[in-house]
């Protein structure tokens, strides 16, 4: 029996075409399961939206859901200079924007190519943690760059999220912040997540570069 796997993307108009490539690679390598893709976005080029919808029509095991951010009123985005945009925060909005019956989601950056079965990753036991992640290659340098003193820095491009627990944490932190739910609130929740993060990969693999670790342990996802 095919298993439903919920996969999430957070993108803007710069990554619509790349998300299509990632989705196509996922479908080709996971024919036995039903892939339900949730795309949180602010704006997509019409031609990219058209291609995504045509891709959905090509595969019987693919369903796409789109969640457009119409207004960012009440949201606070801290965007560093460079290639990063506010879309980097959209991965943290799944718990708020997706229907409550969706209890788990696998977030993927839209610049990833899937090379195999993602079911073992999807079925990873988080043992009560809020999310699963891979400790990043070069984490000491990254921690020093942002002043993170605990020495733990994970790759946010592949995240297995327990949305039930995420929503519970949001309920706890909501009274601390006046006004509507926002990315500021989600960022505060993320501080809690870093403390409780559960690594997806075995400890023996964590010393490897992130892409190598994913390939070796999961034989499914690699960054291009």
N, C-alpha and C positions, 0 to 999 in steps of 0.2 A: 504493500500500500504506500502510495506516495505521501511524503511528509511535506507539510507546508513550512517554508522557510521565509521569514520576514527579513528583508534587507532594506536598509535605509541609506539615502544620500542627502546631503545638504549642499546645494549648488546655486550658482548664479549664471548669468548668460555666458560667462567665460568658459563654463565647464559642461554645457549641455551636450555637445558632440562627444566629449570624452566619456561622459556618463553612459552614453549609448554604446561605446566600445566596451566599457566594463560590463554592462548588462549583457551584451551579446556573448562575451566570453563566459559569463556565469551560466547563461542558458545552455550553451553548447556543451559545457562540462557537467551539467547537473540535470540531464533530461529526465532522470528517474523521479525527481521531486518537483513540487510545485513552488515556484519562486514568486513571492509577492513583494513587489518593489514599492517603497514609499519614498517619494521625492519631495523634499521641502526646498522651496526656491523662492526667490523674490521676482526674478525676471528671466525668461528664456527667449531666445531668438525664435521667431515663428517657424523657421525651417528646421530648427533643432527639435522643437515640440512635435512637428509633423513627423520627423524621422523616428522619434521615440514611440509615437503612437503606431506607426507602421511596423516597427519592430515588435510591438506587442501583438499585432495581428498575425505575425509570422510564426509564433511559437505557442503551442497549446498549453504549455506549462508556465506561461509568463502572464502576470497581471501587474499593471502599473497604476499607482494612485498618486495624484499630485496634490500638494498642499501649498498654496501660494501665500506668501507673507505680503499682504496688501499694504499694511502700515506698520512702521517701526516706532510709532508713538509710544512713549513710556519705556522703550528699550534703550539700554546704554551699551554701545559697542566700543571696545577699546581695540583699535586696529593698528598694529605696528606698521611702520613704513616698509615698502617692498611689495612683493607679489601677493601678499595675504590680503583678503577682503573680509567683510563682515560675514560672508557665507560660512566662514570657518566656525561660527557659533551655531549654525543651524542644526548641527548634529545633537546639540544639547536641548533641542525643542521637541524631540519626538514624544516625550512623555506628556507634553501639554497638547500637541497638535494631533496625535494619532488617537483613534478610538480606544476607549479603556479596555476593550476585550483583547487588544494586542498587548501581550504581557512580556514579550521578549523581542529584541531586534538586533540584527548584526549590521553595524554601521561600517561602510567602506568608503574610503576616499575615491573620487571619480578619476583617479589616474592609476588604477590597479588593473592588472590582467589576471583573471582566474585561470589556473592551469589544471584544476582537478576538482574532485568531489569536496564540497564544503560541508556536507552533513556531519562529519566528525567534529568540526569546529562548532557548528550550530548546537550539537548535543553536549558540548562541554559543560560539566557540572561546575557551577560557580560557587558551590558550597556556601550559599547564603550571602555572597558578596553582591555588590551593585553592578559591577562590570568586570569583564575580563580584558586584559590588554597584554602587550608584549613590552618588556623593558627595552628602551631604545638604545641602539648602538651609539656610543659616544655620549652616554648620559651624564658622565662627570662634567664634560665640557658644557653641556646644555644646562645642567644645574647651576654651574658657576655663572653662566651668562644671565640667567634670570634670578639668581640669588636664592635658589631652592636649597635649603640646608640639609634636608634629609637624604640627599644623594639618590633619590629614586625618580626617574623620569621615563614615562612610557610613551610609546608611539601611538598617537591618537588617530591614526589612519585606518586601524582595524580594531573595532570595539564591539564586544558582545555585551549588550546591555539588558539588565533585568529592569523592565519598565515599572513593574509593580513596586519594587523597592525604591526606585528613583522617585516615583510619585509620592511614596510615603515620606521620603526625605524632604520633598518639596513642601508637603503639608506642614512638616515640622519647622522649616525655615521661613515659610510665608509670613507668619506674624512678626518676624523680625524686620521686615521691609515694608514701608507704607506704599500704597498705590497698587497698580495692577501687576500681574505676573510679568516678569521681564527677563531679559538675558542677564541682568544684574543678579536677579534671584538665582537663576540657573548657575551662574558662575560661583555664587556662594555655596550652592549645593555641591558643585564640583570639588570644592575644597574638602568636603566630607568624603567624596568618592576617592580622592587620592589616598586618604588614610586607609580606606577599606578595600582598595583595589586587589583583585585576585588575578594573578598572572595566568594566562591560558596555557603557556608552554611550560614543560618541565624545567626545573632549576638547572639541569645540566645543559640546557639549550640556551639559557639566558645570556651567556657570555658571547654568543655568536651575533653577528650583525643581524638586524631585524629581518631583512628580506631572506637571509640564509636560514634564520631560525624558523620562519614561517614555512619555508620550503621543506626543511628537514623534518619538522615535527608534524606538519599538517599536509604536506605535499599538495597544497591547493592554491595558495595565494602568494604572489610575488609582486613587489613594486617594479614597474618597468624601468 
